[in-house]
Amino acid sequence: MNRKIKLIWDFYGEKAEKTADHHVIHLREFMEKHKLELLDSGIASAADFHFMAFLTVQEKDVITVRDAVKPQRAFVVE
């Protein structure tokens, strides 16, 4: 169980980029508060008016993060 999992939150609309960027701040704070290892985080654009906030975490931490901050989707990156 040492795979890396990317968790994703989708945002749509004219303010999607700003919202996703702000969401990442809170996700990082959550990881720090709960002393969980953060492998990567940031935002990405899928299309005009569609931005994603993401965290990459160890598989062992997925349940904790999922239950608390409810990502829309996730996938294995390694």
Stockholm file with secondary structure:
# STOCKHOLM 1.0

chainA/1-78         MNRKIKLIWDFYGEKAEKTADHHVIHLREFMEKHKLELLDSGIASAADFHFMAFLTVQEKDVITVRDAVKPQRAFVVE
#=GR chainA/1-78 SS CCCEEEEEEEEESTTHHHHHHHHHHHHHHHHHHTTCCEEEEEEEEEETTEEEEEEEEEGGGHHHHHHHHCCSEEEECC
#=GC SS_cons        CCCEEEEEEEEESTTHHHHHHHHHHHHHHHHHHTTCCEEEEEEEEEETTEEEEEEEEEGGGHHHHHHHHCCSEEEECC
//
